[in-house]
Amino acid sequence: MRQNKSAVWLFLSATLLALLSTKGIVRAAYNDPYAPPSPAAREEAEETGPKGLLERDTLTDNWFGFGKKLEEQGLTVTLSATQIYQQNLHGGLSTHRRAGRYQGGYDLELTFDLEKLAKIPGGSVYVLGEGSWSNGIDPSSVGSIFGVNGDVIGTIPIQVSELWYEQSFLNEKVIIRAGKIDLTGGFECKGCPVAFDGSHYANDQTTQFLNGALVNNPTIPFPWQGLGAAAYVTPVDFWYVAAGAGDAEADARETGFNTAFHGSDRFFSIYETGLMPEIPSGKGDLRGAYRVGMWLDPRQERLDGEGYRNDNIGVYTSCDQMVLKEKNDKEDTQGLAAFFRWGSAPAQTSVIRCFWSVGAQYQGLLPDRDNDIVAFGVAQGNISPAADLEASHETALELYYNIEVTPWLHISPDVQYIFNPGGDAGNDAVVVGMRVLIAF
């Protein structure tokens, strides 16, 4: 009990300290007692010279200015690190095991603009290198189906998780991508993630929710970063259609050729369309995204161990909508927004046969904290009878507060309540954590 009380005290103290200290840091950095600098002020600062440590967008100020020269030549390099500490305070598998409490990783991204480098209009190459340590606390302490840390990929010093070529046509109204891809990464329409199962407010475990069910829909059996292709078309500005396919036996640690082209090839495919309306309001247009899709997997193992089920089909939908804006500024994102997801999969092959999630976020809730975000989400997955588990569902509640200490440093206290983790009825878990994101 004393250990649990210490964890709660550490969690609350760190949150309060971050809020108090960042309030002073932001004021000192921008010399403005009420708000961070406007986009125009930031542009002016870029023109006048190098930014101070507390003002710059990245810790190294885009590699001490060298990054800007590389971008002019056609190469963009970004590096970020995410550090997460979590502890199970109640229920689950164990509240005493320390394995996986500290987990971290990094993302190294390279983007090659082939129009600048090789005079290929609309062409680009993207490379993502990742490293991670620890499997998180789920295997030893929680045992949930969803996963309380969506950033976990295991202990891997470095791997090339993505390497794909992209070609755009007709002013980016048609985009084709092929290579080693992550289909959950999707595309972007009018500033919002789309295709596939995207969400503007619940799609990124490094800045938004940590629970896996509030990052992606668990009824969709996405391949794990293997060889594949995707196409995205926007016939008009507010409507898009997309399709993708990938090696269903992919392993992010491999190149993909040894699983994609051997024996009987098995490819997962997914199809999505959506609308991107802008609803008029007194403070400007409220952006939204409404998606519907389906997926096909030709062969999946049955949960009852009786061989395989062929021609598996699932459907899903999601939406996110800005509900209230604080300022009449098209580029300003302060205010209230909400999101929703739903999905269904065959009960014979999927542990989660039906799923839904809902939540909301508010940016700039506290005075003088215009870039901070507070969000709450609920996700529930109905467990298939074929899984032969005690409980009929697993449900996760999560609350986080993303604090912008500086533009390159974010701290996010996080608390989760998991009902029936792993289908174990009456053994609810309470998980608290702290995430630190640094953009170099």
Secondary structure, DSSP 4 states (H G I P E B T S, - for coil): -HHHHHHHHHHHHHHHHHHHHHHHHHHHHHT-SS-PPPHHHHHHHHHHSPPPTTTSSSTTHHHHTHHHHHHHHTEEEEEEEEEEEEEEEESSS-SS--TTSEEEEEEEEEEEEHHHHH--TTEEEEEEEEEEE---SIIIII--SS-S-TT---SEEEEEEEEEEEEEETTTTEEEEEEEE-TTT-EEETTEEESSS--SSSS-TTTS--SGGGTS-TTS---SSEEEEEEEEEEETTEEEEEEEEETT--TTS-SHHHHSSSS--EEEEEEEEE--EE--TTS-EEEEEEEEEEEEEEEE-TTSS-EEEEEEEEEEEEEEEEEESSS-TT---EEEEEEEEEE--TTT-SEEEEEEEEEEEES-STT-TT-EEEEEEEEEEEPGGG--SSSEEEEEEEEEEEEEETTEEEEEEEEEEESGGG-TT--EEEEEEEEEEE-
